[in-house]
Amino acid sequence: MPVLLYLLAVAVFAQGTSEFVLAGILPGIATDLDVSLGRAGLLTSAFAVGMVIGAPAMAAAARRLSPRWTLTGFLALFVAAHVVGAVTDSFVVLLATRIAAALANAGFLAVALATVTRIVPPERRTRALAVILGGTTLALVAGVPAGAFIGDLLGWRATLWAIALLCLPALAAVLAAMPTRATGADGAEVTASIGGELASLRSRPVQLTLVLAVLVNAATFCTFTYLAVIATGPAALPERAVPVLLAVFGLGAFLGVSAAGRFGDRHWQRLIPVSAPLLMAGWVLLALSITIPAALWLLALTQGALSFALGSTLIARVLATARDAPTMGGSFATVALNIGAAVGPVGGGAAIELIGVRGPVIVSAVLVLLAVAVWSLASVRHGAAVRRDQDESRTSVVGAERSRRWPRGARS
């Protein structure tokens, strides 16, 4: 794998840390800027909305531009947003910087994913995507705890400064090594129109993989968002154990992404139908054993691994099935990731109100069950279509053979 991919992963690591770290520094922001915790929570919502809207908008705006300068611009905007956020005393300005950072993050990730799939040979694309997406999982393992620790030690502004500084090596790498032209692995220019790329969304394989990616990621973040509540509630773990538990989940996620990168290219047709039922069974088991600390520790690791192995494979399949959208495919994948990340916590919060702390885990199991059902139905339909085509082909061959043996007029 090119060194450039790992430096891009560093940028994704910083961006993922920025997206998730606010949960640990919100109290400090609320106190320092004299706003309520509820109002401070808008910073997280603004980032999520910016990601969903920004991915297709930024990818469309940048599709004909140089990947080098597009990624440089997005990364520079991301750094600048954090610098301004770190020095401002205005909540409104800080909120604006979060929206700007989300748009930059969405654009960077969408263009990076699309560019990587064009410059890497097809047989290595899932592995390359796993390297990029590994930055997000490492953000869960190390970035968020480290950012929260810096915030506790030096204040929330120091966390924003650290994120900005972390992006500088990737910024230099993009300037030095990223291609200047939007070409494929064969060196051909990308010529697809924006209408043609968006029309690929009507393709059934693209729609199927998008739906599956949304469902699986929604299930993941539905429970992950409330893992601390589950740990300190039914499982009765001390609060000091929560960061370690989150890191265990993140470690599982990193292992899952790594496995997807190794096996996803050649074995995705087996990986998806095997990992999805296992993931659903894990959520059911967690719902049943939610009061047992040992089970929570074990399942945090396995569910993190299964969730991100399956999720990463599906994101790679989004890009593979959207091959008619060479510049917009990355935005489709980014939107699927973030719709799931936005919908899951909402569903989990509603389930807590209706069912209790066990609710988010039950919702996660139901969401993966829906994914399994959708995949199974699509597989049955695909199998029926293949058999129908085979029957038609066989009938045509038999008919041709009969015509050869008994030419017209031969019986008379």
ChimeraX attribute file (.defattr): number of C-alpha atoms within 10 A of each C-alpha:
attribute: neighborCount
match mode: 1-to-1
recipient: residues
	/A:1	10
	/A:2	9
	/A:3	10
	/A:4	15
	/A:5	21
	/A:6	18
	/A:7	22
	/A:8	25
	/A:9	24
	/A:10	25
	/A:11	28
	/A:12	27
	/A:13	27
	/A:14	27
	/A:15	30
	/A:16	22
	/A:17	28
	/A:18	27
	/A:19	22
	/A:20	19
	/A:21	24
	/A:22	23
	/A:23	14
	/A:24	17
	/A:25	20
	/A:26	22
	/A:27	16
	/A:28	18
	/A:29	23
	/A:30	17
	/A:31	12
	/A:32	14
	/A:33	14
	/A:34	13
	/A:35	13
	/A:36	13
	/A:37	14
	/A:38	10
	/A:39	11
	/A:40	22
	/A:41	16
	/A:42	13
	/A:43	22
	/A:44	21
	/A:45	15
	/A:46	18
	/A:47	25
	/A:48	22
	/A:49	16
	/A:50	21
	/A:51	31
	/A:52	23
	/A:53	17
	/A:54	26
	/A:55	28
	/A:56	25
	/A:57	17
	/A:58	23
	/A:59	26
	/A:60	20
	/A:61	11
	/A:62	19
	/A:63	20
	/A:64	17
	/A:65	15
	/A:66	16
	/A:67	24
	/A:68	22
	/A:69	17
	/A:70	23
	/A:71	27
	/A:72	20
	/A:73	16
	/A:74	23
	/A:75	26
	/A:76	17
	/A:77	19
	/A:78	27
	/A:79	25
	/A:80	16
	/A:81	23
	/A:82	24
	/A:83	19
	/A:84	16
	/A:85	22
	/A:86	19
	/A:87	13
	/A:88	14
	/A:89	14
	/A:90	13
	/A:91	19
	/A:92	11
	/A:93	14
	/A:94	22
	/A:95	19
	/A:96	18
	/A:97	25
	/A:98	26
	/A:99	23
	/A:100	23
	/A:101	29
	/A:102	29
	/A:103	26
	/A:104	27
	/A:105	31
	/A:106	31
	/A:107	31
	/A:108	30
	/A:109	29
	/A:110	29
	/A:111	30
	/A:112	27
	/A:113	27
	/A:114	27
	/A:115	24
	/A:116	20
	/A:117	25
	/A:118	22
	/A:119	17
	/A:120	19
	/A:121	14
	/A:122	14
	/A:123	11
	/A:124	17
	/A:125	22
	/A:126	32
	/A:127	25
	/A:128	24
	/A:129	26
	/A:130	30
	/A:131	23
	/A:132	25
	/A:133	25
	/A:134	26
	/A:135	26
	/A:136	27
	/A:137	28
	/A:138	23
	/A:139	27
	/A:140	25
	/A:141	24
	/A:142	17
	/A:143	24
	/A:144	28
	/A:145	20
	/A:146	17
	/A:147	25
	/A:148	22
	/A:149	16
	/A:150	18
	/A:151	22
	/A:152	15
	/A:153	11
	/A:154	11
	/A:155	16
	/A:156	24
	/A:157	19
	/A:158	17
	/A:159	26
	/A:160	26
	/A:161	17
	/A:162	18
	/A:163	23
	/A:164	23
	/A:165	13
	/A:166	17
	/A:167	22
	/A:168	17
	/A:169	13
	/A:170	23
	/A:171	22
	/A:172	13
	/A:173	18
	/A:174	22
	/A:175	15
	/A:176	11
	/A:177	12
	/A:178	21
	/A:179	15
	/A:180	13
	/A:181	17
	/A:182	22
	/A:183	18
	/A:184	17
	/A:185	14
	/A:186	10
	/A:187	11
	/A:188	11
	/A:189	11
	/A:190	16
	/A:191	11
	/A:192	14
	/A:193	15
	/A:194	14
	/A:195	9
	/A:196	11
	/A:197	18
	/A:198	17
	/A:199	13
	/A:200	19
	/A:201	18
	/A:202	9
	/A:203	12
	/A:204	12
	/A:205	17
	/A:206	20
	/A:207	16
	/A:208	18
	/A:209	26
	/A:210	23
	/A:211	19
	/A:212	26
	/A:213	29
	/A:214	27
	/A:215	27
	/A:216	33
	/A:217	28
	/A:218	29
	/A:219	33
	/A:220	29
	/A:221	24
	/A:222	30
	/A:223	27
	/A:224	25
	/A:225	20
	/A:226	19
	/A:227	21
	/A:228	18
	/A:229	18
	/A:230	24
	/A:231	24
	/A:232	15
	/A:233	15
	/A:234	15
	/A:235	19
	/A:236	14
	/A:237	19
	/A:238	10
	/A:239	12
	/A:240	9
	/A:241	13
	/A:242	17
	/A:243	16
	/A:244	14
	/A:245	21
	/A:246	25
	/A:247	23
	/A:248	22
	/A:249	27
	/A:250	26
	/A:251	22
	/A:252	26
	/A:253	30
	/A:254	28
	/A:255	21
	/A:256	28
	/A:257	33
	/A:258	22
	/A:259	21
	/A:260	28
	/A:261	24
	/A:262	16
	/A:263	16
	/A:264	28
	/A:265	19
	/A:266	12
	/A:267	12
	/A:268	18
	/A:269	11
	/A:270	11
	/A:271	17
	/A:272	18
	/A:273	15
	/A:274	13
	/A:275	17
	/A:276	22
	/A:277	17
	/A:278	16
	/A:279	26
	/A:280	27
	/A:281	16
	/A:282	20
	/A:283	26
	/A:284	18
	/A:285	17
	/A:286	22
	/A:287	20
	/A:288	14
	/A:289	17
	/A:290	22
	/A:291	18
	/A:292	15
	/A:293	15
	/A:294	12
	/A:295	15
	/A:296	22
	/A:297	17
	/A:298	15
	/A:299	21
	/A:300	25
	/A:301	22
	/A:302	21
	/A:303	25
	/A:304	25
	/A:305	27
	/A:306	26
	/A:307	26
	/A:308	28
	/A:309	28
	/A:310	28
	/A:311	26
	/A:312	31
	/A:313	29
	/A:314	29
	/A:315	27
	/A:316	29
	/A:317	23
	/A:318	26
	/A:319	27
	/A:320	21
	/A:321	20
	/A:322	26
	/A:323	18
	/A:324	19
	/A:325	25
	/A:326	25
	/A:327	31
	/A:328	29
	/A:329	31
	/A:330	31
	/A:331	31
	/A:332	25
	/A:333	28
	/A:334	25
	/A:335	23
	/A:336	25
	/A:337	24
	/A:338	24
	/A:339	19
	/A:340	22
	/A:341	24
	/A:342	20
	/A:343	17
	/A:344	27
	/A:345	21
	/A:346	15
	/A:347	19
	/A:348	29
	/A:349	19
	/A:350	14
	/A:351	19
	/A:352	16
	/A:353	10
	/A:354	10
	/A:355	13
	/A:356	13
	/A:357	23
	/A:358	23
	/A:359	23
	/A:360	32
	/A:361	30
	/A:362	23
	/A:363	24
	/A:364	30
	/A:365	27
	/A:366	17
	/A:367	23
	/A:368	26
	/A:369	20
	/A:370	17
	/A:371	24
	/A:372	23
	/A:373	13
	/A:374	16
	/A:375	19
	/A:376	13
	/A:377	12
	/A:378	15
	/A:379	13
	/A:380	12
	/A:381	12
	/A:382	12
	/A:383	12
	/A:384	12
	/A:385	12
	/A:386	12
	/A:387	12
	/A:388	12
	/A:389	12
	/A:390	12
	/A:391	12
	/A:392	12
	/A:393	12
	/A:394	12
	/A:395	12
	/A:396	12
	/A:397	12
	/A:398	12
	/A:399	12
	/A:400	12
	/A:401	12
	/A:402	11
	/A:403	11
	/A:404	10
	/A:405	10
	/A:406	11
	/A:407	10
	/A:408	9
	/A:409	6
	/A:410	7
	/A:411	6
	/A:412	4
